[in-house]
Amino acid sequence: MPPRTRRLLAALAFALPALALAQSFPSKPVKITLGLPAGSGPDAIARLIADRLSKDWDRAVIVENRPGGSGVIAMEAVKRAPADGYELILADGGDLAINRHAFRKLPYDPTKDFEPVVLVFRATFFLIVPANSPFQSVGELIAYAKANPGKLSYGSFGVAHTTRLTMESFLDAAGIELTHVPFRDAGQLIAAASNGDVQLIMNSAATARPGLETGRLRLLAVASRTRLPSHPNVPTIAESGGPDTEAIVWVGLAGPRGLPKEAVAKINAGVRKALEDKAIQERLAIAGLVPAGGTPEDFAAFIRAEDERYGKLVKALKIQLD
């Protein structure tokens, strides 16, 4: 066989698996894991997108909840999965940008072990109080906290969670201190805030929805520099007498490092198409979430910037977890 023919055959043999993957992916069910319980805000969005992908791909796309460990349990499980695109992680800033700064020993490396696929959505946090809270504005809350140090507390999902770090940024800007009370999951946090066990939380409207719908929680202000179209009657923190500050969090899809480019492209395109669906956009808007999208390269650059931002905050708060 002439050398040129052998080279052509070798090149063809190398290209055929990638071509087959591009044409056939997904050929079996795809699993999206997240480190939050069922019923949380990101979980609801994950299921909306999974349903849309299932219809578009004619393949089952399932969502598996593996809460606990500040997202480490879910991240470690997906890290060990085959890098073929059939097991993905719906990860947030804690998973991909905070944990590596906060934990002394982390069983995964966000950069070395994971492949960014697509940024799914951004969310603006709200300052949320019990419905019977005496505070009708952020200014009133700040004034009380300054006059009564140690009397108020706030809840979060954990020592190094975005719900704590964003709150601490607000408290620093406002010049006040509140006692931090960490909770294991969204259900516990929302119940505690609804009962008045903590006087303030920083979270999304989607996660706080159970308390908001029952009338036991109240949105005090939105942590953005402009009001949200989804909540036009909720003032910004600055409008409500507080500092001009914002708290934006995000969620995206990633997979084990080494995912085939063809699978990444197919998943990225599928999610971006889902985010263009008006019904999904409406559901996101109701929850105060903004669809993102973009390329895998865009998401990777975004993660690097968030890693730097959160790294400075974790260092300033002297957070160090085992």
C-alpha positions, 0 to 999 in steps of 0.5 A: 500500500502506498505511503500516501494511502496509508496516511489517508486511511490513518487520518480517516480512522482518527476522524471517524470516532469524532464524526460519529460522536458529532452525529450520534450524541447523545445516544443514551440518557444524559445526567445533570447533577447538582449539589442542591436539594430538589425544590431549590431555585437552580433545581427548578431551572435545571429541570426546565432545561432538562425537559427541553433538551430531552424533547430536542434530543429525543433522549432522556435528560435526568436531574440528580440532586446530591446536596451537602458538603458545600457542593463538594459531594456533587462535584467529586461525583462528576469529577470521577465520571467518564469524560464523554458528555453524559454526566454533567454538573450544574455548578455555581460560583461556590463550586467553581470559584469559591471552594478552592480558596476556602477549603484547605484540602479540596478533592477536586480542582475546578480548573484542572478537573472540569470543562466549562460548557455554558453559563446558564443564568445569572441571579440578583440577590435580594435582602429578605426579612420576615414578613413581620419585621419592623424594618421597612427600609434598609436604612432603618435596618442599618440604623438599628444595627448600629445602635444595637450591635449584636442584636441582629442575625442573618442566615446563609447556606454555609460559612463559605457560600455565596449567600454569606459572602455577598451578605458580608460584602453588604455589611462591610459597605453598610458599616454594620455587623450581624451574627452569622447563622449557617444552615444546611439547606434552603428548606432550613434557611427559609423556615428559620427566616420565616419564623424570625429565627434570623432577621435577614437573609441574602438570597434569590427570589426563587429560593425564597419563593416558599416563604414569599408565597405564604406571606411569611417573608418580604423582599426588603430591597434588591441587591442591584444598581437598578430595579429588576423588571420582574420586581419593579416595586422592590427598591434597590438597596441604595434607594432603600437607604443603604450603600450602592452595592450589588450581589450577582450570582450565577450557575453554569454547566460543566463536565469532567475535564477532557470532554469531546469538543463535539459533545461540548458544542452539542450541549452548549447549543442545546442549552442556548436554544433552550434559553431562547424559549419564551416559556423558559425565559418567562419562568426565569424572569418570574424568579428574578433570573437572567438567561446567559448563554455564550460560548464555552470559552466565554464561560471559562473566562468568566470563571477566571474573573469570578475566581479572582474576585471571590478569592480576595473576599475569602482571604479578607474574611479569613475563611479556612475550612477543613 
